[in-house]
Amino acid sequence: MRVSEIMSRDLITITPDKRVGQALQLMQNQKIRHLPVTEKGRMVGWLTSRDLREVLLASMLEKITVADVMIKAPISVGADTEVEEAARLIKEHKIGGLPVLEGDRLVGVITMLDLIGAFLTMLSLIRNSSRLDLSLEDKPEALEAAAKIIKDAGGKILNLALGPDRGLQRAYYFRLEKCDLDPIVEALNKEGIKVLEVIP
């Protein structure tokens, strides 16, 4: 899934010459926390609610401009960037959103909420499904063997997520089409595979 599929295209922007007080009012009225700064169709900066909080002295709101506090070279992504990469950047830099650029032209904004929605869809959490959490050896053949047992016992795997590495073992989260998990769990137990959790 690419950023272009989930980014916000209905863009609210501000120009760098506006006062910080105006930016704050705009963000409050629109209920947003990220505000792209544009000039003559080009993106020239990025303003966040955190940036505004750092200069939030009522006596200064009419003196400071957006240009004084905006981030001039924000971390950004392109519309073709994979959502996993956007999520990595947001986590690594501890930020809440990213501008989406084509050259220096703003084409969208992607936020943490957009990414959460995308991952919910990607993990099939919105559709009716079941989940099996297994503890497996951290090697491909162990995963392949578990997947075969699940399929042979009637389970249809929708997707798979990896849990944290715990030495030689790792948790694997199998999302399955809604089904009776009892025969699958029985087949896994018979092969000595540890079932951590079952969510029917």
N, C-alpha and C positions, 0 to 999 in steps of 0.2 A: 504494500500500500504506500502511495506517495503523498507527500505533503499537500499537493494540489487537490487531493480528494477530500481533505478534511479542514483545510484552512478557511478562515473567515474572509469573505470577499467584500462584504459590506463594510467598507473602511471608514473609520472616523479618524481624521488627521488634524493637525494644527501646524501653523507656520512658526518659524523660529522667532519672529518679532513680537509674538503675543506675550502678555504678562503671565507669570506663573499662576496668579490668581485665576485668570481665564482658563488656563489648562486644568487647574484643580476643579473648577466649576463644571467644565466640559466632561471630565472623567466621572465626577459624581452624578451628573445628569444622565450620562449614558451607561452608568454602572460598569465601567471598564477600569482595568488596572494598567493597561499599556497603551501608549499614545504615540503613533508614528509622527515624526516631524517632517513635513515636506515643503519644498519650495520649487515652484515652476515645474511641477511634475516629477521632481527628483526627491528621493529620500535623503535627508541630510542629518537626521538624528532620531533618537528613540527616548521616550520619556516614560518612566514608571511611577506608580504611586509611591514606591519606596524613595525614589529620587526627590519627589515633592515633600515627603515627610521630613527629609533631612534639611530642608530649607524653610520649613513651615513656621515662620515667624510672621504673625499677622501684619506687623509694621513694614515687612519687606515685600509682601505679596504684589504690591503695585510697582515696585522698583525693579525686581528681578524679571528678566525675560526668559522664555523657554530656551533660547540659545545659551543662556548662562548655565543651565543645569542639565541639559539633555546629554545623552551619551552620543558622541559624534561618530563613533565607529562601532555600532552594536554588533554582537554576534548575530548572524543571519543565516538563512537557508534559502535554497532555490525551490521552485515549485516541484521539480523532479526529485528532490531529496527524499529518501525513504523515511517513513515516520520513526523507525527505530533510531536512525541517526539524529533526528530532531529531538527525540526523547533523551538520547545520550548527552547531547549538548546542554539541554535544560537541566539535567541532573548534575552533570559535571561542573557547570558554571553557577548552579544554584539560582536559576532565574525562573520566572513564571511564564515567559513567552518569547517568541522570536518573530522579527519581521521576515516576510517572504519576498525576495527580490528577484527581478530579472534585470541584470546589470545594476543600475542605480535606481530603477523604477520599482516602486512598491506595488506588489500584486496581491498581497494577502498578509494575514497575521495568524500565527498558530500559537495556541496557549496550552497550558498543562491540561485544562479541561477538554480541549479538542483531542489531545493525545489519549487521555483516559477513555474517552468515548471510542476512539479508534481501537484501542487495545481490548476493550470490552467486546467490540464487534469481532475483532480478529480471533479472540479466544472463545468465541461462540457463547459468551456468558449470557447474552440476551436471549438466545434461543433455548428451547427445552433440551436439557442434556444431563448426563451423569458424569461423575468424576471418580477416578481411582488414583490414589497417591501410593506409589511404590518406592521402596528402597532397593536400589540396584547397584551392582558394581559399576564403577565409572568407566565403562568400556563399551564400545559399539555392539559387540556380540551379546552382551547382557540385555541391552535395550532391544535389539532385534528379536531375541528369544522371548522376552516379555510381550512384545507387540504381537508376535505370532500366536502365543497362548491366548491373548485377548481376542484376536480375530477368530481363531479356531473355536473358541467358546461362545462365539456369536456377537462379539462386540465390534462396533464400527467406530474407529478412532477418527475424531474430528481434528484434534490438534494435540500437541504435546508441549509442556513447559518444563524447564529445568529448575530445580531447587538449588540451594547452596551445596557446594562441595564439602563433604564431611570425610575427608581422608580418602579411603578406598571406596566409600559408598556415596551415592547422591540420590536425592529425592527426585522422582519423575512424576509429573502430574499429567495424567491421561484424561482428556476430555472426550467422552463418548456420546454417540447418539443415545437418547433415553432408552434404557433397557433394564432387564433384570440382571443385577450384578452378581447375584449369588453363585450361579454356575461359573462365572469368570473368576471370582474370588476363590472358589473351591479349586479350580484348575491351577491358579497361581500358587496357592498354598501347597498343593500336591507336588509342585516342582520346587518347593522351598523358597519361593519368592515372598518377601515380607511386604504385606499390605499395611500401609501406614494409616490410611483413612479411606472411607467409602462414603460418597455423597450421591445417593440414589436420585 
